[in-house]
Amino acid sequence: MTKREFRSKVVQSGLFSWQVAEKMGVSVDTLMRWQRGGFDGEREQLVLAAIEELKQEQEQAARAWQQGQQSLALAALGGGGKKCK
């Protein structure tokens, strides 16, 4: 994976390089050094896996937030999920 391909994948995922580095357990400097030299097969797989995990975490957080907002709306309307008598 080239530097340009890496940047594209990170940006398209709505992530930042520091997030990918943190998920991989390396410093941003290390990730950038790997990026400059191109990613070999193993590192490329680790990067892609980290990006995918982060995307899934973002999606889960968005769903949880959405569910929380729905619960708040119901509570504000007095529904609170209970049936009316």
PyMOL commands that set and color helices and strands:
alter all, ss='L'
color gray80, all
select helices_A, chain A and resi 3-12+17-24+28-37+41-76
alter helices_A, ss='H'
color red, helices_A
deselect
rebuild
show_as cartoon
